[in-house]
Structures are given as C-alpha cells and as structure tokens.
Amino acid sequence: MAVSNGQTVRPSEPTPLGFIDWAMIVYTTFVTIVALARLELKPRGVWVIVANLLVALLIWLLHRPGLSRFGRTVRDIYPVLLLPSLYGALDLLNGFDVRTWDPLIQRIETAIFGGQVSREWWQASPSHFWSTLLHATYFGYYLIVPFPALFFLARGQGDRARKAVALVVATFLFCYVVFLLFPVAGPYYEFHRPAGDLRRRRRHVVTHPVNDDLGARPLIGVVMREYQLFVARQRIGSDEALFPDAHGQPSFTGLSIT
C-alpha cells in the first residue's frame, strides 16, 4: 500500500501465495481425492468436496488486491480459523466401516509403555482431583490453538503472527493426513469406560456435553504432540494443540495428537 497526494493507493497486483497457502491447497486437494475415492462408501463426503472448493475460493479472494485492513488480518490467520471445519471433515470420511488400526497401535503402545496407560491409569487410581484437572487442561486447548496468532496480531507483529499460523497449521495438516489414512477408534470405543460418580463429575468440568474423548487417542500420540510442541517453542516460543472431537460424534482420528 502506498500514499499519493494524501490519498491511500491500494496495490493493483495480487498478493503472492505463501507457504501455508500452498499447504492448504495441497491438503484440500488431497482430501478431495480421498473423498472421491470413498464417495460410494461415504456419500456425505460430497460436502467435504464442496467445502474444499469454498476454501480454494476463499484463498483466491484473500489474495486479491485492494483488501481492507480487516481483510489482510483475515488473510494472515484464516488457516487457524478453518481448522475446526477441516477436523470435522475427517469424521465424514472415516467411521466404523473404514479400516481402523487400533490393534497395531495398541501393540506399539504396549511395547513402549508396557501396557495401555489410557485404560490402566484411571482403573488403578481413580481420582476426582486429577480427573477435574486433566479435563480442565484439555478444555484449555481451545484457547491454546489461536492464542499465538492473536497475541502477535494484538502487538502489531503481523509477520510473527503469520509465522505462528504457518507452524501450527502445518503441524495440524500433517496430523490430519495421518488421521485420514490411519484412523483409530481409540480407547473410548476399544475399552470399558468410566462410570458412576467419576463419570458424572467429568461432565461438569467442561461447559458443554462432550463425547468423553479424553484418552480417545493412543498415548503414543501424546508423545508425538509433546515433540511437536517442543519444536514450535524452539522456533517461536509458542504452544499448540488440536481441537477435541466434534460434540457427540464418534471420532476416528490417527496416530498422533492428544
């Protein structure tokens, strides 16, 4: 943007696509191919295809010349804003009728940890205190994901906000690909669930009904997530995590993250 004779002159050339824009295009193209391949088995995947076309349209619109300040801000952070819908699309393409990899992942976890920690810990040591604390921490993921970008934007550091978005979203997209190709049902569907007073108290920790998905990923995913967070902290000093599962829907995600 330039200033001429006291008037603001907007650039006439479109803004070139950045790394995360291309990553979004490649990811949505890949998911569209998967949706087409599974369309007979998962007819609701047509909505994923439509959504991906709208994402492509959004990227094009956000890189046109003459955007307002608000438009440029949205251009910087739109990948984070789209994460919930990208994650939700996975449940439309996976399910009980798609092969899951739970037995393999459970064998890997047993080899690493000597057992199924997500099942055995709560059975061996049920605790209202730790249940409350861990669920409150899990709910905090809602805040952790957008915080770095919003923090840098509030300080007027758009370049750092874009870098934070690129690091966080690129990690998510990689994990989403794994979720799509190697889905697991998770301990919530594989093992017996908590019941009684402990289960009731769990529901009061969050502000909406949930599908009790704490530990719904293999524990090996927690290790992978912590490694990803370590890398992000080294790069920009920020943290990130994924959104929990869609409310009330079975989740068939992949090998890593929460």
HUGI-V476728 format. One record per backbone hydrogen bond with DSSP energy under -1.0 kcal/mol. CO is the residue of the C=O (numbers start at 0). NH is the residue of the N-H. E is the energy in kcal/mol with one decimal. If there is no record, write none. Layout:
BEGIN
CO,NH,E / CO,NH,E
END
This chain:
BEGIN
1,8,-3.4 / 3,6,-2.0 / 6,3,-2.9 / 8,1,-2.3 / 17,21,-2.1 / 18,22,-2.3 / 19,23,-2.2 / 20,24,-2.1 / 21,25,-2.9 / 22,26,-2.6 / 23,27,-2.7 / 24,28,-2.1 / 25,29,-2.3 / 26,30,-2.7 / 27,31,-2.1 / 28,32,-2.0 / 29,33,-2.2 / 30,34,-2.8 / 31,35,-2.3 / 32,36,-2.2 / 33,37,-1.9 / 37,41,-3.9 / 41,44,-2.3 / 42,45,-1.7 / 43,46,-1.6 / 44,48,-1.9 / 45,49,-2.2 / 46,50,-2.4 / 47,51,-2.4 / 48,52,-1.9 / 49,53,-1.9 / 50,54,-2.0 / 51,55,-2.0 / 52,56,-2.0 / 53,57,-2.5 / 54,58,-2.5 / 55,59,-2.0 / 56,60,-2.5 / 57,61,-2.6 / 60,63,-1.2 / 62,14,-1.5 / 67,71,-2.4 / 68,72,-2.0 / 69,73,-2.4 / 70,74,-2.1 / 71,75,-1.4 / 72,76,-1.4 / 73,77,-2.0 / 76,79,-1.1 / 76,80,-1.5 / 77,81,-1.7 / 81,85,-2.3 / 82,86,-2.7 / 83,87,-2.5 / 84,88,-1.6 / 86,89,-1.1 / 89,93,-1.8 / 94,97,-1.8 / 100,104,-2.2 / 101,105,-2.9 / 102,106,-1.9 / 103,107,-2.0 / 104,108,-2.6 / 105,109,-2.5 / 106,110,-2.1 / 107,111,-1.9 / 108,112,-3.5 / 109,113,-1.8 / 114,116,-1.0 / 115,118,-1.3 / 115,119,-2.9 / 116,120,-2.1 / 118,122,-1.2 / 119,123,-2.4 / 120,124,-2.6 / 126,130,-2.0 / 127,131,-2.5 / 128,132,-2.6 / 129,133,-2.6 / 130,134,-2.2 / 131,135,-2.3 / 132,136,-2.1 / 133,137,-2.3 / 134,138,-2.4 / 135,139,-1.3 / 137,140,-1.6 / 138,141,-1.7 / 139,142,-1.1 / 139,143,-1.8 / 140,144,-1.8 / 142,146,-1.1 / 145,149,-2.3 / 146,150,-3.0 / 147,151,-2.3 / 148,152,-2.3 / 149,153,-2.4 / 150,154,-1.1 / 151,156,-3.1 / 152,155,-1.7 / 156,160,-2.1 / 157,161,-2.5 / 158,162,-1.9 / 159,163,-2.6 / 160,164,-2.6 / 161,165,-2.5 / 162,166,-2.4 / 163,167,-2.6 / 164,168,-2.8 / 165,169,-2.0 / 166,170,-1.5 / 167,171,-2.1 / 168,172,-3.0 / 169,173,-2.0 / 170,174,-2.1 / 171,175,-2.9 / 172,176,-2.0 / 173,177,-1.7 / 174,178,-2.9 / 175,179,-2.3 / 176,180,-2.2 / 177,181,-3.0 / 182,100,-2.1 / 185,188,-1.4 / 185,189,-1.5 / 186,190,-2.7 / 195,199,-2.0 / 196,200,-2.4 / 197,201,-1.6 / 198,202,-1.2 / 201,204,-1.4 / 212,215,-2.6 / 217,220,-1.9 / 218,222,-1.3 / 219,223,-1.9 / 220,224,-2.7 / 220,256,-1.2 / 221,225,-2.5 / 222,226,-1.9 / 223,227,-2.2 / 224,228,-2.6 / 225,229,-2.1 / 226,230,-2.1 / 227,231,-2.3 / 228,232,-2.7 / 229,233,-2.0 / 230,234,-1.4 / 231,235,-2.9 / 232,236,-1.1 / 245,248,-1.8 / 252,183,-3.3
END
